[in-house]
Amino acid sequence: MWDQWWLWVGAGIILLIVEIFAPGFIFLGFGIGAFVVGVILAFGGGVLSSLPVALLVFAVCSLIAWFVMRKLAGERKGQIKIWDTDINDD
């Protein structure tokens, strides 16, 4: 069952939908990782010959996607507002 490409793509779509309701770029990385595994299985399934290899590719792609998304859309320098004074300091 793990070697069916459409299951991985379907899981990717579900994870992207979950990301809409729980933003934070966590499920987005997992969704992209699932899509990559699905595409690899669709076009060259012999590369992912066993479940541990497929899970390893999924984990590595998810981690890379998470780092890229955090770099592109994450917290920027100077984005945090630091207050030097308090409204009650008079």
Number of C-alpha atoms within 10 A of each C-alpha: 6 13 18 13 20 16 16 23 22 15 18 24 17 13 19 21 14 15 18 12 8 12 11 14 20 19 21 24 27 25 27 24 27 28 24 20 27 26 16 17 22 16 10 10 16 11 11 17 11 11 12 10 12 20 16 13 18 22 17 13 21 23 17 15 20 21 14 14 16 16 11 10 9 12 10 10 6 7 7 8 6 7 6 5 8 7 5 5 5 5
